[in-house]
Amino acid sequence: MSLPSGDEIELRGPLGGHFIWEESDGGPILLVGGGSGVVPLMAMVRHRMLRNAAVPVVLVFSARVWDEVIFRDELIGLDDRRDGFDLVLTLTREPARRPSDYSRRVDARMMVQAVERLPKAPKLAYVCGSNAFVSAAADALIGAGVPAGIIRTERYGI
């Protein structure tokens, strides 16, 4: 649809303000994303970087295959900086390409290992992805001993 020049439109941003992180919220934080669910998590990662925040962050990002890892080069570049950001990729349909990554779906054992990468227990955990992914990842976090009260979720799809 195109609009004539001069027409005004009103845009509205995302709803659900509980799914944001600000430096004042502290950390460490654990981020878990599936597919395009990484997009709001990436906004948090970029915010951390732009603010030069020292808050430790682990991002567990699940994708089917290497070529579907959204923001892959940027994320690997951030991981290589070794400034408190730690990237964990898990590919569900092909072998992992990096030694610290996984070749399976997110599970409680993976979440235990992700938490162990942080200097202390996470203050907050954020999970975003499809309904099925978020349910599985949140259950895995709880199975790993992460308190349900610190887990924030954002879902899409059916």
Backbone bond lengths (Angstrom), bond angles and torsions (degrees), N, CA, C in turn:
res aa  C-N    CA-C-N  psi(-1)  N-CA   C-N-CA  omega(-1)  CA-C   N-CA-C  phi
1 M - - - 1.447 - - 1.519 108.38 -
2 S 1.282 117.34 132.99 1.462 120.68 175.52 1.524 108.60 -115.46
3 L 1.319 114.33 151.26 1.455 121.30 -179.92 1.522 109.01 -114.11
4 P 1.305 115.61 148.84 1.469 118.17 175.90 1.522 110.73 -64.45
5 S 1.315 116.86 147.08 1.447 122.15 177.72 1.523 109.38 -56.41
6 G 1.326 116.00 135.03 1.460 121.17 178.82 1.516 113.48 98.78
7 D 1.344 118.50 -17.20 1.459 120.06 177.24 1.533 108.81 -65.47
8 E 1.315 115.96 144.88 1.454 120.94 177.48 1.510 109.23 -103.25
9 I 1.322 114.73 140.49 1.461 120.13 175.09 1.515 108.65 -127.25
10 E 1.302 114.95 154.41 1.459 120.22 177.80 1.520 107.65 -114.45
11 L 1.325 116.38 129.84 1.452 121.87 178.94 1.512 108.91 -110.84
12 R 1.295 114.44 149.00 1.447 120.11 178.96 1.521 108.57 -124.53
13 G 1.303 116.44 135.47 1.463 121.30 -179.93 1.515 111.90 -77.64
14 P 1.328 116.22 -175.75 1.462 120.58 -179.74 1.522 111.62 -62.67
15 L 1.288 115.95 151.15 1.463 122.40 177.98 1.521 109.31 -106.09
16 G 1.321 116.48 159.57 1.453 119.70 174.98 1.513 112.61 99.57
17 G 1.309 118.87 47.15 1.446 125.88 -171.76 1.513 118.41 -44.44
18 H 1.337 119.99 -10.09 1.466 120.31 -179.78 1.517 111.90 -71.95
19 F 1.309 118.31 -11.82 1.463 120.88 -175.44 1.525 110.82 -102.61
20 I 1.319 115.13 51.22 1.461 120.45 174.92 1.525 107.71 -132.13
21 W 1.321 114.98 155.57 1.450 120.35 174.81 1.520 108.05 -129.23
22 E 1.308 115.01 134.73 1.457 121.39 174.83 1.520 107.63 -124.37
23 E 1.299 115.38 152.97 1.458 120.56 -177.46 1.531 111.65 -52.11
24 S 1.321 117.21 -36.65 1.466 121.04 -179.26 1.534 112.45 -65.99
25 D 1.342 117.61 -16.68 1.460 120.72 176.08 1.523 111.67 -70.76
26 G 1.326 116.20 -20.22 1.457 120.53 178.60 1.512 113.18 77.29
27 G 1.291 115.17 -163.13 1.449 120.42 -177.05 1.509 109.78 -171.78
28 P 1.276 115.95 -165.98 1.464 129.97 6.68 1.524 111.82 -68.63
29 I 1.343 114.02 162.46 1.458 118.86 176.67 1.521 110.03 -126.35
30 L 1.315 114.03 147.50 1.456 122.90 177.96 1.520 107.23 -117.53
31 L 1.318 116.06 124.13 1.458 122.38 179.95 1.521 108.34 -112.87
32 V 1.329 116.97 135.68 1.458 121.40 179.47 1.519 107.60 -133.79
33 G 1.337 116.32 117.25 1.458 120.63 -177.44 1.506 112.13 -128.64
34 G 1.314 115.06 145.25 1.454 121.91 175.47 1.516 109.79 -120.00
35 G 1.343 117.15 123.86 1.459 121.32 178.48 1.510 111.55 57.25
36 S 1.339 116.20 -132.47 1.463 119.77 -178.33 1.530 112.25 -69.73
37 G 1.319 117.47 -5.22 1.464 120.96 174.03 1.518 112.62 -63.84
38 V 1.322 116.91 -10.60 1.461 120.26 177.70 1.527 111.83 -72.94
39 V 1.321 118.01 -18.06 1.470 120.30 -172.74 1.535 112.49 -59.24
40 P 1.335 121.47 -52.72 1.470 118.01 178.69 1.523 112.54 -66.69
41 L 1.327 117.10 -28.00 1.461 120.37 177.21 1.527 110.15 -68.89
42 M 1.328 115.66 -37.51 1.459 120.34 178.11 1.524 110.43 -63.63
43 A 1.324 116.92 -34.58 1.466 120.02 176.07 1.531 109.76 -61.07
44 M 1.323 118.03 -39.40 1.461 121.65 177.60 1.525 110.80 -66.28
45 V 1.332 116.17 -43.27 1.464 120.89 179.24 1.525 110.20 -61.44
46 R 1.317 116.60 -45.20 1.472 120.00 179.04 1.523 111.61 -65.56
47 H 1.319 117.25 -39.70 1.465 121.37 177.76 1.527 109.73 -59.28
48 R 1.326 115.97 -45.60 1.464 121.44 177.97 1.521 110.38 -57.43
49 M 1.336 116.14 -46.66 1.455 121.17 -177.64 1.535 110.97 -64.89
50 L 1.329 116.97 -46.58 1.464 120.80 -177.60 1.527 112.19 -64.76
51 R 1.307 116.51 -29.93 1.475 121.18 179.27 1.530 111.62 -86.72
52 N 1.343 117.12 -2.78 1.467 121.61 -174.86 1.523 111.11 53.71
53 A 1.316 115.69 37.57 1.463 121.25 -178.58 1.529 109.69 -74.03
54 A 1.309 115.53 141.69 1.457 121.25 -179.90 1.529 111.96 -92.27
55 V 1.316 116.96 8.05 1.460 121.37 -177.64 1.530 109.79 -64.65
56 P 1.342 117.81 123.65 1.464 120.04 177.78 1.535 110.99 -67.33
57 V 1.334 115.22 137.85 1.460 121.90 -178.88 1.522 109.15 -136.64
58 V 1.316 115.79 133.15 1.461 121.59 168.14 1.520 106.55 -116.25
59 L 1.332 115.96 128.11 1.460 122.19 174.85 1.518 108.53 -112.31
60 V 1.326 115.95 117.60 1.457 122.24 172.22 1.522 105.86 -100.22
61 F 1.320 116.00 118.46 1.461 121.70 -174.56 1.524 109.00 -122.83
62 S 1.324 115.70 118.66 1.457 122.39 -179.75 1.525 110.61 -102.16
63 A 1.325 115.17 128.80 1.465 121.88 175.64 1.525 107.50 -139.20
64 R 1.302 115.09 159.77 1.470 117.88 179.09 1.517 111.60 -67.99
65 V 1.325 116.91 -50.24 1.462 121.60 -176.62 1.527 109.69 -138.00
66 W 1.316 116.35 162.04 1.464 123.97 -178.40 1.527 112.47 -51.93
67 D 1.317 116.19 -43.36 1.468 119.90 -177.30 1.521 113.42 -70.78
68 E 1.319 118.76 -8.00 1.464 122.58 177.11 1.531 112.35 -103.62
69 V 1.316 117.85 9.75 1.459 121.15 177.69 1.534 107.29 -78.87
70 I 1.317 115.45 100.02 1.461 122.20 -179.00 1.532 108.51 -63.94
71 F 1.315 117.44 138.42 1.467 124.00 -179.24 1.530 112.50 63.42
72 R 1.326 118.06 21.42 1.468 122.21 -172.19 1.533 112.95 -50.82
73 D 1.315 118.09 -54.37 1.464 119.96 -175.76 1.527 111.54 -64.01
74 E 1.316 116.70 -40.64 1.466 120.39 178.35 1.529 110.79 -63.88
75 L 1.322 116.72 -45.13 1.462 120.69 -179.43 1.524 111.51 -63.73
76 I 1.315 117.27 -43.05 1.463 119.97 179.09 1.529 109.98 -65.16
77 G 1.329 116.93 -39.00 1.463 120.30 175.79 1.520 112.01 -60.91
78 L 1.325 116.98 -42.46 1.466 120.74 177.73 1.527 110.78 -65.68
79 D 1.313 116.65 -40.13 1.468 121.57 178.38 1.523 110.19 -62.34
80 D 1.319 116.86 -40.58 1.470 121.52 -179.03 1.526 113.31 -65.37
81 R 1.322 117.53 -18.99 1.468 120.90 179.76 1.528 112.05 -69.51
82 R 1.305 117.68 -24.93 1.467 122.88 -179.34 1.526 112.32 52.55
83 D 1.331 114.82 50.43 1.468 120.28 -178.67 1.528 112.66 -112.61
84 G 1.320 115.95 23.52 1.460 119.93 -179.13 1.515 113.11 104.99
85 F 1.336 116.82 -4.46 1.473 121.19 173.91 1.522 107.68 -99.48
86 D 1.316 116.45 129.54 1.466 122.07 -177.61 1.523 108.51 -128.23
87 L 1.313 116.57 122.64 1.466 123.26 -179.48 1.520 110.23 -100.99
88 V 1.326 115.23 131.48 1.454 122.19 173.80 1.526 106.76 -124.80
89 L 1.313 116.03 116.49 1.465 120.18 176.31 1.512 109.05 -100.23
90 T 1.329 115.86 142.37 1.451 120.14 172.04 1.526 108.03 -132.11
91 L 1.318 114.80 121.40 1.463 121.63 -179.40 1.518 107.96 -102.07
92 T 1.314 116.27 129.96 1.466 119.25 -174.32 1.529 113.49 -94.22
93 R 1.337 117.38 -12.96 1.463 118.77 -176.50 1.530 114.64 -127.05
94 E 1.316 116.46 9.79 1.465 119.63 174.44 1.519 108.56 -157.73
95 P 1.334 117.60 164.07 1.468 120.34 -178.66 1.528 112.09 -64.87
96 A 1.322 114.85 149.49 1.457 120.99 175.92 1.523 109.26 -61.96
97 R 1.315 116.20 149.27 1.463 120.97 -179.77 1.529 112.72 -101.61
98 R 1.334 116.37 -18.19 1.463 120.02 -178.92 1.528 108.37 -118.47
99 P 1.333 117.98 146.44 1.474 120.85 -175.27 1.529 114.53 -58.37
100 S 1.324 117.86 -31.00 1.466 120.14 -176.32 1.523 113.27 -88.65
101 D 1.321 117.76 3.15 1.463 122.05 -176.32 1.525 111.71 -99.76
102 Y 1.327 115.57 177.70 1.463 122.18 -175.18 1.530 111.48 -124.12
103 S 1.337 113.96 162.51 1.467 121.94 175.92 1.526 108.37 -127.18
104 R 1.309 116.54 61.76 1.471 121.33 179.49 1.524 109.20 -166.90
105 R 1.307 114.72 173.46 1.459 120.40 176.26 1.527 109.61 -73.40
106 V 1.318 115.86 158.10 1.459 121.70 177.73 1.520 109.20 -60.62
107 D 1.329 116.31 135.17 1.465 121.33 178.42 1.529 109.34 -145.70
108 A 1.330 116.00 174.51 1.469 120.55 -175.78 1.521 111.51 -62.37
109 R 1.324 118.51 -39.25 1.465 120.69 179.97 1.533 110.93 -62.14
110 M 1.329 116.11 -41.30 1.465 120.60 177.20 1.530 110.37 -62.98
111 M 1.333 117.20 -40.05 1.457 120.54 -179.85 1.528 110.98 -68.08
112 V 1.335 117.95 -37.42 1.468 120.66 174.94 1.523 109.33 -58.75
113 Q 1.326 116.53 -46.63 1.461 120.90 -179.26 1.535 111.40 -66.13
114 A 1.326 117.70 -34.92 1.466 120.54 176.82 1.528 110.34 -65.99
115 V 1.323 117.31 -44.53 1.465 121.46 178.30 1.526 110.07 -61.35
116 E 1.334 117.30 -37.63 1.464 121.15 -179.98 1.532 112.39 -65.58
117 R 1.313 118.38 -18.47 1.463 121.74 177.49 1.529 111.61 -76.58
118 L 1.318 116.78 -16.76 1.462 121.50 178.53 1.526 109.73 -84.99
119 P 1.335 118.46 152.17 1.469 120.35 -179.68 1.529 113.37 -70.43
120 K 1.319 116.49 -20.55 1.463 121.76 174.86 1.526 106.87 -156.05
121 A 1.323 116.33 175.16 1.467 120.74 -177.62 1.531 110.74 -56.79
122 P 1.338 117.50 145.61 1.466 118.91 -179.40 1.522 111.66 -66.22
123 K 1.333 114.34 143.27 1.464 120.03 173.67 1.521 109.38 -80.61
124 L 1.341 116.13 -35.97 1.456 122.47 179.32 1.516 109.60 -140.97
125 A 1.323 115.37 150.53 1.464 121.53 173.86 1.525 107.40 -132.13
126 Y 1.318 115.63 136.09 1.463 122.09 -179.49 1.520 108.29 -122.07
127 V 1.326 116.31 132.97 1.461 122.00 179.95 1.522 108.08 -128.24
128 C 1.343 116.78 130.31 1.457 120.34 179.24 1.517 109.87 -141.38
129 G 1.319 115.13 137.92 1.462 121.65 177.98 1.515 109.54 163.82
130 S 1.318 114.59 -160.60 1.467 120.22 178.06 1.527 109.40 -65.53
131 N 1.319 116.00 161.48 1.470 119.85 178.39 1.519 111.73 -52.45
132 A 1.327 116.82 -48.24 1.461 120.79 -177.98 1.526 111.02 -62.83
133 F 1.335 116.90 -43.09 1.465 120.15 -179.80 1.523 110.46 -63.91
134 V 1.321 117.38 -47.44 1.463 120.82 -177.55 1.520 110.71 -61.24
135 S 1.310 117.40 -42.23 1.469 120.20 178.27 1.525 110.79 -61.36
136 A 1.323 116.84 -47.35 1.463 121.07 -179.60 1.524 111.47 -64.60
137 A 1.329 117.27 -44.16 1.465 120.98 -178.15 1.532 111.07 -67.71
138 A 1.327 117.71 -42.61 1.466 120.12 178.67 1.527 110.53 -63.83
139 D 1.331 117.40 -41.61 1.466 120.69 176.12 1.529 110.89 -62.02
140 A 1.349 116.66 -39.73 1.464 120.88 178.68 1.530 110.53 -64.80
141 L 1.329 117.28 -40.33 1.465 120.56 177.15 1.524 110.81 -61.96
142 I 1.314 116.08 -46.67 1.466 119.89 179.11 1.527 109.69 -62.75
143 G 1.334 117.06 -41.18 1.462 121.44 176.63 1.519 112.45 -62.29
144 A 1.325 116.93 -24.91 1.464 122.48 178.56 1.525 111.94 -88.13
145 G 1.337 116.72 1.64 1.460 120.18 177.74 1.510 115.27 93.31
146 V 1.340 118.18 7.31 1.465 120.60 176.74 1.530 107.63 -77.76
147 P 1.326 118.37 125.73 1.466 120.22 -178.30 1.535 111.46 -62.46
148 A 1.317 116.10 134.56 1.466 121.39 -179.05 1.526 111.56 -56.93
149 G 1.315 117.88 -31.79 1.461 122.03 -176.91 1.521 115.09 -66.75
150 I 1.336 118.25 -15.87 1.467 119.42 179.60 1.529 111.87 -103.34
151 I 1.332 116.90 0.62 1.468 121.06 -177.87 1.523 109.53 -91.45
152 R 1.330 116.13 122.39 1.468 123.13 176.42 1.519 107.45 -108.34
153 T 1.321 116.80 136.02 1.466 119.94 -177.89 1.512 112.23 -126.75
154 E 1.325 114.47 150.27 1.451 122.90 173.14 1.523 105.84 -137.98
155 R 1.338 116.45 128.94 1.455 121.99 -173.40 1.508 110.75 -122.96
156 Y 1.329 115.08 156.01 1.449 120.37 171.82 1.519 108.84 -144.19
157 G 1.301 115.62 161.75 1.473 120.83 177.94 1.494 113.13 81.54
158 I 1.326 113.60 -168.32 1.459 119.23 -178.31 1.512 111.83 -108.03
